Amino acid sequence: MQVDTNVDESDVGPIRVGQTANFTVDAYPGVTFPGKVAQIREAPINVQNVITYDVVIQVANPDLKLFPGMTATVRIISGKVSQALRFPVAALRFHPAGAAPKPKGQQTIYVLASGELKPVALQLGISDGKYVQVVSGLTEGQRVVVGAASKAHAKASTPGTGRVGF
């Protein structure tokens, strides 16, 4: 069986035939189906000025659970790093009120050090959409800020932080 997925033009570059792909369908919550990239179609698909490319995933379907037309959420494994230092992607979106704008082209996040927010410039590696690999700029154990509590909830919660690493 084949599963077709549209991949954004900014993400299609590292995809290769033969790479592992995993996907889920709403009909079977919690079940992950394994597959392999069988084809990358080079014809662009343009919908409202967004360019995507069709990637075909080959999957076994011995139990006949998968039907044509099911909506699948697909993850293609284009890289893997063992023992990576990582942090939540949400930290890249956090920008405290009143802080200077982030320099263009520079990846900056904020860490909590001695009770204060400090900007840190980073060199980043691969991402799975939830976490990003740190190549340089952070050390394990630093507290990465992913959000801030509102004044209404300040006594009931703490700033959103996560520990770098696993």
CYANA upper distance limits for C-alpha pairs under 8 A (distance plus 0.5 A):
  1 MET  CA     58 GLN  CA      6.47
  1 MET  CA     59 VAL  CA      5.90
  1 MET  CA     60 ALA  CA      6.61
  1 MET  CA     61 ASN  CA      6.94
  2 GLN  CA     56 VAL  CA      6.86
  2 GLN  CA     57 ILE  CA      6.02
  2 GLN  CA     58 GLN  CA      5.18
  2 GLN  CA     59 VAL  CA      6.49
  3 VAL  CA     56 VAL  CA      6.19
  3 VAL  CA     57 ILE  CA      5.45
  3 VAL  CA     58 GLN  CA      6.94
  3 VAL  CA     59 VAL  CA      7.77
  3 VAL  CA     72 ALA  CA      8.41
  4 ASP  CA     54 ASP  CA      6.90
  4 ASP  CA     55 VAL  CA      6.25
  4 ASP  CA     56 VAL  CA      5.07
  4 ASP  CA     57 ILE  CA      6.71
  5 THR  CA     54 ASP  CA      6.13
  5 THR  CA     55 VAL  CA      5.80
  5 THR  CA     56 VAL  CA      6.91
  5 THR  CA     57 ILE  CA      8.21
  5 THR  CA     72 ALA  CA      8.35
  5 THR  CA     74 VAL  CA      7.65
  6 ASN  CA     52 THR  CA      6.17
  6 ASN  CA     53 TYR  CA      5.87
  6 ASN  CA     54 ASP  CA      5.11
  6 ASN  CA     55 VAL  CA      6.66
  7 VAL  CA     11 ASP  CA      6.94
  7 VAL  CA     12 VAL  CA      6.47
  7 VAL  CA     52 THR  CA      5.65
  7 VAL  CA     53 TYR  CA      5.72
  7 VAL  CA     54 ASP  CA      6.83
  7 VAL  CA     55 VAL  CA      7.29
  8 ASP  CA     12 VAL  CA      6.78
  8 ASP  CA     50 VAL  CA      8.32
  8 ASP  CA     51 ILE  CA      6.77
  8 ASP  CA     52 THR  CA      4.86
  8 ASP  CA     53 TYR  CA      7.02
  9 GLU  CA     13 GLY  CA      7.95
  9 GLU  CA     51 ILE  CA      6.30
  9 GLU  CA     52 THR  CA      5.68
  9 GLU  CA     53 TYR  CA      7.08
 11 ASP  CA     15 ILE  CA      8.29
 12 VAL  CA     53 TYR  CA      7.75
 14 PRO  CA     78 SER  CA      6.60
 15 ILE  CA     19 GLN  CA      7.78
 15 ILE  CA     76 ILE  CA      8.05
 15 ILE  CA     78 SER  CA      6.41
 16 ARG  CA     37 VAL  CA      7.48
 16 ARG  CA     40 ILE  CA      8.10
 16 ARG  CA     78 SER  CA      8.18
 17 VAL  CA     36 LYS  CA      8.07
 17 VAL  CA     37 VAL  CA      5.42
 17 VAL  CA     38 ALA  CA      5.91
 17 VAL  CA     39 GLN  CA      6.37
 17 VAL  CA     40 ILE  CA      7.58
 18 GLY  CA     36 LYS  CA      5.96
 18 GLY  CA     37 VAL  CA      5.52
 18 GLY  CA     38 ALA  CA      6.75
 19 GLN  CA     36 LYS  CA      6.00
 19 GLN  CA     37 VAL  CA      5.86
 19 GLN  CA     76 ILE  CA      7.52
 19 GLN  CA     77 ILE  CA      6.89
 19 GLN  CA     78 SER  CA      7.21
 20 THR  CA     34 PRO  CA      7.92
 20 THR  CA     35 GLY  CA      6.52
 20 THR  CA     36 LYS  CA      5.14
 20 THR  CA     37 VAL  CA      7.00
 20 THR  CA     76 ILE  CA      6.58
 20 THR  CA     77 ILE  CA      6.02
 20 THR  CA     78 SER  CA      8.37
 21 ALA  CA     34 PRO  CA      6.56
 21 ALA  CA     35 GLY  CA      5.50
 21 ALA  CA     36 LYS  CA      5.73
 21 ALA  CA     37 VAL  CA      7.01
 21 ALA  CA     57 ILE  CA      7.59
 21 ALA  CA     74 VAL  CA      7.36
 21 ALA  CA     75 ARG  CA      6.08
 21 ALA  CA     76 ILE  CA      4.73
 21 ALA  CA     77 ILE  CA      6.38
 22 ASN  CA     32 THR  CA      6.82
 22 ASN  CA     33 PHE  CA      6.09
 22 ASN  CA     34 PRO  CA      5.12
 22 ASN  CA     35 GLY  CA      6.41
 22 ASN  CA     74 VAL  CA      6.35
 22 ASN  CA     75 ARG  CA      5.79
 22 ASN  CA     76 ILE  CA      6.97
 23 PHE  CA     32 THR  CA      6.12
 23 PHE  CA     33 PHE  CA      5.81
 23 PHE  CA     34 PRO  CA      7.16
 23 PHE  CA     35 GLY  CA      8.41
 23 PHE  CA     72 ALA  CA      6.67
 23 PHE  CA     73 THR  CA      5.81
 23 PHE  CA     74 VAL  CA      4.74
 23 PHE  CA     75 ARG  CA      6.53
 24 THR  CA     28 TYR  CA      7.88
 24 THR  CA     29 PRO  CA      7.90
 24 THR  CA     30 GLY  CA      8.12
 24 THR  CA     31 VAL  CA      6.79
 24 THR  CA     32 THR  CA      5.59
 24 THR  CA     33 PHE  CA      6.69
 24 THR  CA     72 ALA  CA      6.05
 24 THR  CA     73 THR  CA      5.84
 24 THR  CA     74 VAL  CA      7.24
 25 VAL  CA     29 PRO  CA      7.42
 25 VAL  CA     31 VAL  CA      8.37
 25 VAL  CA     70 MET  CA      7.36
 25 VAL  CA     71 THR  CA      6.56
 25 VAL  CA     72 ALA  CA      5.25
 25 VAL  CA     73 THR  CA      6.98
 26 ASP  CA     71 THR  CA      7.79
 26 ASP  CA     72 ALA  CA      8.00
 33 PHE  CA     59 VAL  CA      8.15
 34 PRO  CA     59 VAL  CA      7.04
 34 PRO  CA     60 ALA  CA      8.47
 35 GLY  CA     57 ILE  CA      6.56
 35 GLY  CA     58 GLN  CA      5.97
 35 GLY  CA     59 VAL  CA      5.00
 35 GLY  CA     60 ALA  CA      7.74
 36 LYS  CA     57 ILE  CA      5.92
 36 LYS  CA     58 GLN  CA      5.88
 36 LYS  CA     59 VAL  CA      7.30
 37 VAL  CA     55 VAL  CA      7.62
 37 VAL  CA     56 VAL  CA      6.50
 37 VAL  CA     57 ILE  CA      5.03
 37 VAL  CA     58 GLN  CA      6.77
 37 VAL  CA     76 ILE  CA      8.35
 38 ALA  CA     55 VAL  CA      8.25
 38 ALA  CA     56 VAL  CA      6.03
 38 ALA  CA     57 ILE  CA      5.86
 38 ALA  CA     58 GLN  CA      6.13
 39 GLN  CA     55 VAL  CA      6.33
 39 GLN  CA     56 VAL  CA      5.52
 39 GLN  CA     57 ILE  CA      7.65
 40 ILE  CA     53 TYR  CA      7.81
 40 ILE  CA     54 ASP  CA      6.74
 40 ILE  CA     55 VAL  CA      5.06
 40 ILE  CA     56 VAL  CA      6.85
 41 ARG  CA     53 TYR  CA      6.81
 41 ARG  CA     54 ASP  CA      5.89
 41 ARG  CA     55 VAL  CA      6.61
 41 ARG  CA     56 VAL  CA      8.35
 42 GLU  CA     53 TYR  CA      7.08
 42 GLU  CA     54 ASP  CA      8.18
 43 ALA  CA     53 TYR  CA      7.14
 43 ALA  CA     54 ASP  CA      8.29
 44 PRO  CA     51 ILE  CA      6.67
 44 PRO  CA     52 THR  CA      6.39
 44 PRO  CA     53 TYR  CA      5.77
 44 PRO  CA     54 ASP  CA      8.30
 45 ILE  CA     50 VAL  CA      8.40
 45 ILE  CA     51 ILE  CA      5.99
 45 ILE  CA     52 THR  CA      5.66
 45 ILE  CA     53 TYR  CA      6.47
 45 ILE  CA     54 ASP  CA      8.19
 46 ASN  CA     50 VAL  CA      6.00
 46 ASN  CA     51 ILE  CA      5.21
 46 ASN  CA     52 THR  CA      7.18
 47 VAL  CA     51 ILE  CA      7.21
 61 ASN  CA     65 LYS  CA      7.22
 61 ASN  CA     66 LEU  CA      7.06
 66 LEU  CA     70 MET  CA      7.76
 79 GLY  CA    126 ILE  CA      7.74
 84 ALA  CA    133 GLN  CA      6.62
 84 ALA  CA    134 VAL  CA      7.80
 84 ALA  CA    165 GLY  CA      7.65
 85 LEU  CA    133 GLN  CA      6.25
 85 LEU  CA    134 VAL  CA      5.97
 85 LEU  CA    135 VAL  CA      8.22
 85 LEU  CA    139 THR  CA      8.33
 85 LEU  CA    140 GLU  CA      7.33
 85 LEU  CA    164 VAL  CA      6.97
 85 LEU  CA    165 GLY  CA      5.16
 85 LEU  CA    166 PHE  CA      7.81
 86 ARG  CA    131 TYR  CA      6.62
 86 ARG  CA    132 VAL  CA      5.77
 86 ARG  CA    133 GLN  CA      4.86
 86 ARG  CA    134 VAL  CA      5.94
 86 ARG  CA    164 VAL  CA      6.26
 86 ARG  CA    165 GLY  CA      5.63
 86 ARG  CA    166 PHE  CA      7.87
 87 PHE  CA     91 ALA  CA      7.92
 87 PHE  CA    131 TYR  CA      5.86
 87 PHE  CA    132 VAL  CA      6.10
 87 PHE  CA    133 GLN  CA      7.39
 87 PHE  CA    134 VAL  CA      8.04
 87 PHE  CA    144 VAL  CA      7.78
 87 PHE  CA    162 GLY  CA      7.84
 87 PHE  CA    163 ARG  CA      7.87
 87 PHE  CA    164 VAL  CA      5.80
 87 PHE  CA    165 GLY  CA      7.19
 88 PRO  CA    130 LYS  CA      6.34
 88 PRO  CA    131 TYR  CA      4.90
 88 PRO  CA    132 VAL  CA      6.86
 88 PRO  CA    146 VAL  CA      7.91
 88 PRO  CA    162 GLY  CA      8.08
 89 VAL  CA     93 ARG  CA      7.96
 89 VAL  CA    129 GLY  CA      7.39
 89 VAL  CA    130 LYS  CA      5.96
 89 VAL  CA    131 TYR  CA      5.59
 89 VAL  CA    132 VAL  CA      6.44
 90 ALA  CA     94 PHE  CA      7.20
 90 ALA  CA    130 LYS  CA      8.35
 90 ALA  CA    146 VAL  CA      5.87
 90 ALA  CA    147 GLY  CA      8.34
 91 ALA  CA    109 ILE  CA      6.48
 91 ALA  CA    110 TYR  CA      7.84
 91 ALA  CA    144 VAL  CA      7.31
 91 ALA  CA    145 VAL  CA      6.33
 91 ALA  CA    146 VAL  CA      4.64
 91 ALA  CA    147 GLY  CA      7.81
 92 LEU  CA    107 GLN  CA      7.92
 92 LEU  CA    108 THR  CA      7.35
 92 LEU  CA    109 ILE  CA      6.12
 92 LEU  CA    146 VAL  CA      8.17
 93 ARG  CA    146 VAL  CA      8.10
 94 PHE  CA    109 ILE  CA      7.73
 94 PHE  CA    110 TYR  CA      8.15
 94 PHE  CA    145 VAL  CA      7.81
 94 PHE  CA    146 VAL  CA      6.25
 94 PHE  CA    147 GLY  CA      6.35
 95 HIS  CA     99 ALA  CA      7.61
 95 HIS  CA    109 ILE  CA      8.49
 95 HIS  CA    110 TYR  CA      8.35
102 LYS  CA    106 GLN  CA      7.70
102 LYS  CA    107 GLN  CA      8.45
102 LYS  CA    108 THR  CA      7.25
106 GLN  CA    121 ALA  CA      7.32
106 GLN  CA    122 LEU  CA      8.03
107 GLN  CA    121 ALA  CA      6.27
107 GLN  CA    122 LEU  CA      5.97
107 GLN  CA    123 GLN  CA      7.41
107 GLN  CA    124 LEU  CA      8.14
108 THR  CA    119 PRO  CA      6.88
108 THR  CA    120 VAL  CA      5.92
108 THR  CA    121 ALA  CA      4.93
108 THR  CA    122 LEU  CA      6.44
109 ILE  CA    119 PRO  CA      6.20
109 ILE  CA    120 VAL  CA      5.94
109 ILE  CA    121 ALA  CA      7.19
109 ILE  CA    122 LEU  CA      8.11
109 ILE  CA    144 VAL  CA      7.92
109 ILE  CA    145 VAL  CA      8.02
110 TYR  CA    117 LEU  CA      6.45
110 TYR  CA    118 LYS  CA      5.82
110 TYR  CA    119 PRO  CA      4.93
110 TYR  CA    120 VAL  CA      6.38
110 TYR  CA    144 VAL  CA      6.60
110 TYR  CA    145 VAL  CA      6.09
111 VAL  CA    117 LEU  CA      6.13
111 VAL  CA    118 LYS  CA      5.84
111 VAL  CA    119 PRO  CA      6.98
111 VAL  CA    120 VAL  CA      7.54
111 VAL  CA    142 GLN  CA      7.28
111 VAL  CA    143 ARG  CA      5.86
111 VAL  CA    144 VAL  CA      4.94
111 VAL  CA    145 VAL  CA      5.96
112 LEU  CA    116 GLU  CA      5.95
112 LEU  CA    117 LEU  CA      5.33
112 LEU  CA    118 LYS  CA      6.86
112 LEU  CA    142 GLN  CA      8.05
112 LEU  CA    143 ARG  CA      5.92
112 LEU  CA    144 VAL  CA      6.94
112 LEU  CA    145 VAL  CA      7.09
112 LEU  CA    161 THR  CA      8.44
113 ALA  CA    117 LEU  CA      6.92
113 ALA  CA    118 LYS  CA      7.26
113 ALA  CA    142 GLN  CA      8.42
113 ALA  CA    143 ARG  CA      7.94
120 VAL  CA    137 GLY  CA      7.24
120 VAL  CA    138 LEU  CA      8.22
121 ALA  CA    137 GLY  CA      6.60
122 LEU  CA    134 VAL  CA      7.59
122 LEU  CA    135 VAL  CA      8.01
122 LEU  CA    136 SER  CA      6.31
122 LEU  CA    137 GLY  CA      5.11
122 LEU  CA    138 LEU  CA      7.71
123 GLN  CA    134 VAL  CA      6.84
123 GLN  CA    135 VAL  CA      5.81
123 GLN  CA    136 SER  CA      5.63
123 GLN  CA    137 GLY  CA      6.96
124 LEU  CA    132 VAL  CA      7.38
124 LEU  CA    133 GLN  CA      6.25
124 LEU  CA    134 VAL  CA      5.32
124 LEU  CA    135 VAL  CA      5.73
124 LEU  CA    136 SER  CA      7.60
125 GLY  CA    132 VAL  CA      7.18
125 GLY  CA    133 GLN  CA      5.29
125 GLY  CA    134 VAL  CA      6.40
125 GLY  CA    135 VAL  CA      6.31
126 ILE  CA    132 VAL  CA      6.49
126 ILE  CA    133 GLN  CA      5.98
127 SER  CA    131 TYR  CA      6.14
127 SER  CA    132 VAL  CA      4.85
127 SER  CA    133 GLN  CA      6.68
128 ASP  CA    132 VAL  CA      7.39
134 VAL  CA    138 LEU  CA      7.43
138 LEU  CA    142 GLN  CA      7.54
138 LEU  CA    164 VAL  CA      8.45
139 THR  CA    164 VAL  CA      7.82
140 GLU  CA    163 ARG  CA      8.03
140 GLU  CA    164 VAL  CA      5.73
140 GLU  CA    165 GLY  CA      6.25
141 GLY  CA    163 ARG  CA      6.05
141 GLY  CA    164 VAL  CA      5.93
141 GLY  CA    165 GLY  CA      7.67
142 GLN  CA    163 ARG  CA      6.60
142 GLN  CA    164 VAL  CA      6.43
143 ARG  CA    161 THR  CA      6.39
143 ARG  CA    162 GLY  CA      6.18
143 ARG  CA    163 ARG  CA      5.58
143 ARG  CA    164 VAL  CA      7.15
144 VAL  CA    161 THR  CA      5.77
144 VAL  CA    162 GLY  CA      5.81
144 VAL  CA    163 ARG  CA      6.76
144 VAL  CA    164 VAL  CA      7.25
145 VAL  CA    159 PRO  CA      7.73
145 VAL  CA    160 GLY  CA      6.17
145 VAL  CA    161 THR  CA      4.89
145 VAL  CA    162 GLY  CA      7.12
146 VAL  CA    160 GLY  CA      5.74
146 VAL  CA    161 THR  CA      6.12
146 VAL  CA    162 GLY  CA      7.80
147 GLY  CA    159 PRO  CA      6.82
147 GLY  CA    160 GLY  CA      5.24
147 GLY  CA    161 THR  CA      7.70
148 ALA  CA    158 THR  CA      8.12
148 ALA  CA    159 PRO  CA      5.12
148 ALA  CA    160 GLY  CA      6.10
149 ALA  CA    153 HIS  CA      6.65
149 ALA  CA    154 ALA  CA      6.11
149 ALA  CA    157 SER  CA      7.02
149 ALA  CA    158 THR  CA      6.76
149 ALA  CA    159 PRO  CA      5.80
149 ALA  CA    160 GLY  CA      7.62
150 SER  CA    154 ALA  CA      6.36
153 HIS  CA    157 SER  CA      6.54
154 ALA  CA    158 THR  CA      7.15
